[in-house]
Amino acid sequence: MLKFRENEEAVSPVIGVILMVAITVILAAVIAAFVFGMGSNVSTQKMVPVTASLNSSQNLIVTVQGGGDVGMLKNLTMTINNKPSGDTPDNISVGDSLSSNRTISAGDHVVVVAYFKDNTEQVVLDKFY
């Protein structure tokens, strides 16, 4: 009769080496991120939820719904197909609206940008109709 030898000793060292290499790579990436300051230039996002709806004459109405950063909001601007379409007055509060001065049709690309008192800006709506 033939006897087969099982070599179980080779499996554990190979898995151990793979795990040690993985841990080393992860640690090196984390240390490099701190040393080179990769996380220092990430800006925080502001929370200003808006809703968009079409009125009876197919003009878009964007309304500020609230959020923690509404007090920092200076104004909103809207572009339709990269053309300006209305501005809001300064110092916006909850419930204020921005209306487009053009009618919206199928395929139009609408972008609403919020400008804040700390001179930052953020896209709050980017939608295709």
Contacts in CASP RR format, 6 or more apart in sequence:
PFRMAT RR
TARGET T0000
AUTHOR 0000-0000-0000
METHOD contacts of the structure
MODEL  1
MLKFRENEEAVSPVIGVILMVAITVILAAVIAAFVFGMGSNVSTQKMVPV
TASLNSSQNLIVTVQGGGDVGMLKNLTMTINNKPSGDTPDNISVGDSLSS
NRTISAGDHVVVVAYFKDNTEQVVLDKFY
32 38 0 8 1.000
33 39 0 8 1.000
43 120 0 8 1.000
45 122 0 8 1.000
46 68 0 8 1.000
46 69 0 8 1.000
46 72 0 8 1.000
46 114 0 8 1.000
46 116 0 8 1.000
46 120 0 8 1.000
46 122 0 8 1.000
47 67 0 8 1.000
47 68 0 8 1.000
47 69 0 8 1.000
48 64 0 8 1.000
48 66 0 8 1.000
48 67 0 8 1.000
48 68 0 8 1.000
48 69 0 8 1.000
48 70 0 8 1.000
48 73 0 8 1.000
48 114 0 8 1.000
48 122 0 8 1.000
48 124 0 8 1.000
49 64 0 8 1.000
49 65 0 8 1.000
49 66 0 8 1.000
49 67 0 8 1.000
49 124 0 8 1.000
50 62 0 8 1.000
50 63 0 8 1.000
50 64 0 8 1.000
50 65 0 8 1.000
50 76 0 8 1.000
50 112 0 8 1.000
50 124 0 8 1.000
50 125 0 8 1.000
51 62 0 8 1.000
51 63 0 8 1.000
51 65 0 8 1.000
52 60 0 8 1.000
52 61 0 8 1.000
52 62 0 8 1.000
52 63 0 8 1.000
52 110 0 8 1.000
52 112 0 8 1.000
52 125 0 8 1.000
52 127 0 8 1.000
53 60 0 8 1.000
53 61 0 8 1.000
53 63 0 8 1.000
54 60 0 8 1.000
54 61 0 8 1.000
54 104 0 8 1.000
55 61 0 8 1.000
55 99 0 8 1.000
57 103 0 8 1.000
58 103 0 8 1.000
58 104 0 8 1.000
58 105 0 8 1.000
59 99 0 8 1.000
59 100 0 8 1.000
59 101 0 8 1.000
59 102 0 8 1.000
59 103 0 8 1.000
59 104 0 8 1.000
60 78 0 8 1.000
60 80 0 8 1.000
60 85 0 8 1.000
60 99 0 8 1.000
60 100 0 8 1.000
60 104 0 8 1.000
60 110 0 8 1.000
61 97 0 8 1.000
61 98 0 8 1.000
61 99 0 8 1.000
61 100 0 8 1.000
62 76 0 8 1.000
62 78 0 8 1.000
62 97 0 8 1.000
62 98 0 8 1.000
62 99 0 8 1.000
62 112 0 8 1.000
62 125 0 8 1.000
63 95 0 8 1.000
63 96 0 8 1.000
63 97 0 8 1.000
63 98 0 8 1.000
64 70 0 8 1.000
64 73 0 8 1.000
64 76 0 8 1.000
64 92 0 8 1.000
64 93 0 8 1.000
64 94 0 8 1.000
64 95 0 8 1.000
64 96 0 8 1.000
64 97 0 8 1.000
65 94 0 8 1.000
65 95 0 8 1.000
66 94 0 8 1.000
66 95 0 8 1.000
67 94 0 8 1.000
69 116 0 8 1.000
70 92 0 8 1.000
70 93 0 8 1.000
70 94 0 8 1.000
71 93 0 8 1.000
71 117 0 8 1.000
72 116 0 8 1.000
72 117 0 8 1.000
72 118 0 8 1.000
73 91 0 8 1.000
73 92 0 8 1.000
73 114 0 8 1.000
73 115 0 8 1.000
73 116 0 8 1.000
73 117 0 8 1.000
74 90 0 8 1.000
74 91 0 8 1.000
74 92 0 8 1.000
74 115 0 8 1.000
74 116 0 8 1.000
74 117 0 8 1.000
75 87 0 8 1.000
75 88 0 8 1.000
75 89 0 8 1.000
75 90 0 8 1.000
75 92 0 8 1.000
75 114 0 8 1.000
75 115 0 8 1.000
76 87 0 8 1.000
76 88 0 8 1.000
76 92 0 8 1.000
76 98 0 8 1.000
76 112 0 8 1.000
76 113 0 8 1.000
76 114 0 8 1.000
76 115 0 8 1.000
76 124 0 8 1.000
77 84 0 8 1.000
77 86 0 8 1.000
77 87 0 8 1.000
77 88 0 8 1.000
77 98 0 8 1.000
77 112 0 8 1.000
77 113 0 8 1.000
77 115 0 8 1.000
78 84 0 8 1.000
78 85 0 8 1.000
78 86 0 8 1.000
78 87 0 8 1.000
78 98 0 8 1.000
78 100 0 8 1.000
78 110 0 8 1.000
78 111 0 8 1.000
78 112 0 8 1.000
78 113 0 8 1.000
79 85 0 8 1.000
79 110 0 8 1.000
79 111 0 8 1.000
79 113 0 8 1.000
80 100 0 8 1.000
80 102 0 8 1.000
80 104 0 8 1.000
80 108 0 8 1.000
80 109 0 8 1.000
80 110 0 8 1.000
81 108 0 8 1.000
81 109 0 8 1.000
82 109 0 8 1.000
83 102 0 8 1.000
85 100 0 8 1.000
85 101 0 8 1.000
85 102 0 8 1.000
86 98 0 8 1.000
86 99 0 8 1.000
86 100 0 8 1.000
86 101 0 8 1.000
87 98 0 8 1.000
88 96 0 8 1.000
88 97 0 8 1.000
88 98 0 8 1.000
98 112 0 8 1.000
100 110 0 8 1.000
104 110 0 8 1.000
104 129 0 8 1.000
105 129 0 8 1.000
106 129 0 8 1.000
107 128 0 8 1.000
107 129 0 8 1.000
108 128 0 8 1.000
108 129 0 8 1.000
109 126 0 8 1.000
109 127 0 8 1.000
109 128 0 8 1.000
110 125 0 8 1.000
110 126 0 8 1.000
110 127 0 8 1.000
110 128 0 8 1.000
110 129 0 8 1.000
111 123 0 8 1.000
111 125 0 8 1.000
111 126 0 8 1.000
112 123 0 8 1.000
112 124 0 8 1.000
112 125 0 8 1.000
112 126 0 8 1.000
113 121 0 8 1.000
113 122 0 8 1.000
113 123 0 8 1.000
113 124 0 8 1.000
114 121 0 8 1.000
114 122 0 8 1.000
114 123 0 8 1.000
114 124 0 8 1.000
115 121 0 8 1.000
116 122 0 8 1.000
END
